[in-house]
């Protein structure tokens, strides 16, 4: 990191004591270095000093605390010795490894940092950590808790995919809708409800899907769920009860979705994805009775399912196949209207799932599924015995936002903002990652980048690194995290070997932050280019 | 123990107040028994009164404290009821079980009249209806959707149990808290979160349980769930994965809870409940590795688990038994403070579950469980793959209501209102259902009424009806529904034959509506009396 792109955390260099809320008056008379090292550890563990941030210069901090510079130097030395910070020459002293938050801090995320099971193809779930796990293990062998573990690690720049611009959450509109809902509710509305969800939201979702996804849905077929993740669990339970033991998935395809299906005891045979989407011939050859698809914007490649493949899939469904359509970010299409959902072509044989996670916020845990008539009753029963149905208030607030036009306004606003952020991401990749190939930028909230052999050759990237397999995308993600940048390695999402790559979210970050994060990736790769 | 070998603690007999450092000047003007019971608990928990020591004679302590002997007797009675001391005849009143240090809650418990179901013959459970249920089939053979079906039938008067006064939902306080939460949230708070729930609510729940249920809980052990129903599903999944195939249940006991356990493939062998609660000897004899209990206010009988039973259950847990404690309405206790939860006595081996369904509204779908350490990681994983955790906004609003005192104010308000409604229910039963026996009125939101043979005879009720078995409580409920009154037949909740009866909720209705509903029940039964 050089001065020009050091960014916001340069502040800590000039006002470290303030920023860290340190006051030497709290310190003991003796053992000042111990005290300071302890304070800095605390700041790293609670995220005030995220990974990648720079510690204040020793001279500056010593001056602010009115202690000798030796005290600060010694404290830094201790953190270096225990591996949490590293001297980076002119770049200063940088936080490189997380400190697990102890159980003594009740407000902190206690998920230990990554303790993944060893074999990524094993669906038995996470094993207990035997000790503090390393960031490397997180990337090379992601366990069932990998997303929790990633979230628990503070980092200065988060380029994880799947996140809209959360700062744009329409707080005022939400609160206004909630006030109006609370004023109109009858006492009975506060009681137990239909496990399928409130009639108002089921109607609003049917209307929303008609307007935005080309689907003509009967509100009776809408089941309100706690997000697509829950929908996957429900359909997996129902299929499993019906004797089905596998659901094919796209490859590459979402690691998280695969983990959910496996938790619910479905195997997930991989079907290759090419430039037109899933290979339906391979699906047919594989013989699975069901498949999970992301047709509008394949995750992670961003491919839009081609017309002939869609028609071929419909033929596959008509002879008994079941499609689970995860329409996770289809509304976010920038250059033309979104392609209609598969469910718009056929009702029987397609279980459609969507949510507000990418429209409003994942924290709302609110989504919907359209059950194929054949499975509807079983899905309602599975939902009933999961939680008796979603909470009523947020459902009614969302219904109002959908019916008032507020949600479409929000979507238009987000599309404009996200498009600018996408363009910034692509420009930064062009500037800092020569030879990297960008995929799937026409829609969604992320791009996929691959470092293919051809790319290395033409762009001059480290063929001695990636190409030989000695430096993997997991290594790149681990090193990026050590420098304060969260990214997902493409290898997380593939079940079969593929080119090294990254999945990079752009929607949640300003162009400046994105550019800075990509520049750091470039810094990591540049020496490998020279070697 | 007799006087001659009573040992050192004979001192307490002659100078109890001094020994215990008690001074009645510290006591409040009202509630002397509460105060004294609290002081004695403190003395037990901090070791001044170790296990095996004898409490001072009531006469002696009353004299020393210059209070009436009734005050002391009642304080001792509370300790007996919550299982910490036992009357030992001439040996006096002896400390028999420890109190965790923070569990110094004043407790309670008059013994409600019991409704021992007799005649253990058959344990057949509910069968699924094969077609659209008629009201009769609904009551005689309730299926998995019985509660949804009941809710869908309009009725003028709803005396179903389990519902607080929903009209009292604190809309203004909720909206105020939500505004303040929305104003304080960071963008990251709108993202995916810890599957265990937000740190703020987990801390608030731990504090709430300490204040209201005598439980000392580590927030790290709190898992926020979508109500007790979800908690049952999660624990059932985890047990089932561990090879456990049955969870014993109280009989009579909640039909809904039994349906949930069975959905998750656990058998539910019935264990009889008598006037002191579940028969622990029968539980032991039955041999199930786990049991679902409602110790504070048994559903539906309303029995409070007696002290000796509590101790016996703790012995059962210590040799490997697992208790799932459904604390569904314990805060609603009218004549004295609630008895502490079983979880206050032991952490390992007790999985505690509670919710806001009876405090605020079932429609919030918000509750908590305290995992036994052994099962914590597996329960977190089950929650993750159910819905990735509860929605964040309602959690944060609830946390604020709990920490601000608003929720405790709401509870005090509800207690007063519910008590008047309970009294109205009891008066109406006395006026319109002569011979009906009321059970479990000291707490909760419902009473159980039985029509026993003796009752029919002495009260003049239709022995030609109930007593001969030709007119069942399911018939009564069906006919009541036909006349616009929803009630639950007691037979729903029993797995083995028991006396005919009804479970009647009073909290959600005004005294006038309740009286009208009970009068209609009387109308239905009167002609049968004459016949």
Interface residues (C-beta under 8 A of the other chain):
Chain A: X103 X106 X107 X108 X109 X110 X111 X125 X126 X128 X144 X145 X147 X148 X151 X163 X165 X166 X167 X169 X171 X174 X175 X178 X179 X182 X183 X185 X187 X188 X189 X190 X191 X192 X193 X194 X195 X226 X227 X229 X230 X233 X259 X260 X263 X264 X360 X361 X362 X363 X364 X365 X366 X381 X384 X385 X386 X387 X388 X389 X390 X391 X392 X393 X394 X508
Chain B: X144 X145 X147 X148 X151 X163 X165 X166 X167 X169 X171 X174 X175 X178 X179 X182 X183 X185 X187 X188 X189 X190 X191 X192 X193 X194 X195 X199 X200 X202 X203 X206 X218 X219 X220 X226 X227 X229 X230 X233 X259 X260 X263 X264 X360 X361 X362 X363 X364 X365 X366 X377 X381 X384 X385 X386 X387 X388 X389 X390 X391 X392 X393 X394 X508
